[in-house]
Amino acid sequence: MTARTATTLDTSEAFALSLDRADPLSGARSLFHIPPAVAAHDPAAASKATVDAPRAVYLTGNSLGLQPKSVRAALEQELADWANMGVEGHLHAAHPWLPYHEELREGAAHIAGASTREVVVMNSLTVNLHILLTAFYRPSGKRTQIMIEDSCFPSDSHAVISQTRLHGLDPATALIRLKPRAGEHTLRSSDILDQIHAHRDTLALVMLGGVNYLTGQWFDMPAITAAAHNAGAIAGWDLAHAAGNVPLKLHEWGADFACWCSYKYLNSGPGAIAGAFVHERHLARADLLHFAGWWGNDPKTRFRMGPEFVPVQSADRFQLSNPPIFSMTPVRESLAIFQRFTLPALREKSLKLTAYLRSLIEANNHAKGREAVQIITPSDDNAHGCQLSLIVKPKNSGADEASEPAVRVAHQSLAKQGMIVDFRSPNVIRAAPVPLYNTFHDAWRFAQALSSAVG
Ligand SMILES: Cc1ncc(COP(=O)(O)O)c(C=O)c1O
């Protein structure tokens, strides 16, 4: 790409196609099933589409990532091993079930920027949040408060509210909700750091989303982690929208704990099993109280079947149950795809792709002579992943804030044009070009469709 500004960008389709030809990661797309365009407006008809039917522009990897083609055969292998070996599969399956989660460890560590001891794939995201909050949110004396984003995902809010109640606290005073300044959509880093400092005597935990689900803002994770520690608080992260999207260095940054789901950028399927990180400084702690189950016991003594719990000195100590094999298989396959690429290479493409889409949208606004689409995701490369959050203002909907029905009409128009993007009430459309399977031509097609949808 030669230019990012609306005035100098080459907005032709030929240029988009030339960017794809020059893309060193373009081959990764063939590892995934790309839904047909009809899925965007008539999902029931999608299964009847032929293989050569036009493909959708799928920009919803921030919600549900696409299926790696290798998953089907991998699941069939597990089913065959179960059918043929029964219980013997625990030791003799092609991928033995007993140590199955070990096979996911390197891939998860790669994504999290962690050592293999610090990560574990288990449960689902909100369950992991609760397990880790139980261990790390230990209010005592004046130090009882949890800081979250006001616009955090509802499940995070429910989780921390219920945790404060479990400790007999009033969530109205135990929670500090960070709000953007009036007229702004995203939080300023300096405001977050100031708030942490201001609450340094009462803060027990800072728990933010690494990338905000609604705005796509990537927070300054190292600075926030350090500020939380300086304030005497724990730093925990919900990385649902960060894992597989932005490069993470959880170990180096010193985060205390983090968890993420695997069904978004990690392409492991609906409701896929999630991941968790606990910094190594906590792994051998004898004073750490947490829920325990037999799979958190040291494997050396697990099968002695005694009542005492001997925690394994890795993030595995938080595992409760033996691993669900059929849920882990897609995660294994997907993490293996990530391991084929370096995170800097994925990030480089992601930045180019997202900047290109941003430029096309800005060029369309310029051509229309009005801000028909407002991009609320920060443009600073250190403050976003691949998602762009768009407030669309269809032509006859009023100048500034379009009504929900008008945005829904624009969203339907996008669907009719084969675009799969999602809509968040009241007026945000989220579009996430994913470097593994989206193309520059996808970005070009989406910008064209969006321009027509807003009139
Ligand atoms: C930021 C964030 N946190 C939490 C959740 C809840 O995840 P789960 O239903 O897997 O627990 C989601 C789901 O999309 C999310 O985006």
The ligand as a MOL file (V3000), in Angstrom:
LIG
                    3D

  0  0  0     0  0            999 V3000
M  V30 BEGIN CTAB
M  V30 COUNTS 16 16 0 0 0
M  V30 BEGIN ATOM
M  V30 1 C -15.0090 -9.5220 26.1410 0
M  V30 2 C -15.8600 -10.7340 26.4230 0
M  V30 3 N -15.9020 -11.2040 27.6790 0
M  V30 4 C -16.6500 -12.2800 27.9910 0
M  V30 5 C -17.4000 -12.9220 27.0360 0
M  V30 6 C -18.2380 -14.1080 27.4310 0
M  V30 7 O -17.6970 -15.2930 26.9590 0
M  V30 8 P -18.2420 -16.7450 27.3410 0
M  V30 9 O -19.6690 -16.8170 26.9490 0
M  V30 10 O -17.4140 -17.6560 26.4850 0
M  V30 11 O -18.0320 -16.9570 28.7880 0
M  V30 12 C -17.3720 -12.4690 25.7110 0
M  V30 13 C -18.1620 -13.1370 24.6630 0
M  V30 14 O -18.2180 -12.7630 23.5200 0
M  V30 15 C -16.5880 -11.3320 25.4110 0
M  V30 16 O -16.5490 -10.8180 24.1730 0
M  V30 END ATOM
M  V30 BEGIN BOND
M  V30 1 1 1 2
M  V30 2 1 2 3
M  V30 3 2 2 15
M  V30 4 2 3 4
M  V30 5 1 4 5
M  V30 6 1 5 6
M  V30 7 2 5 12
M  V30 8 1 6 7
M  V30 9 1 7 8
M  V30 10 2 8 9
M  V30 11 1 8 10
M  V30 12 1 8 11
M  V30 13 1 12 13
M  V30 14 1 12 15
M  V30 15 2 13 14
M  V30 16 1 15 16
M  V30 END BOND
M  V30 END CTAB
M  END
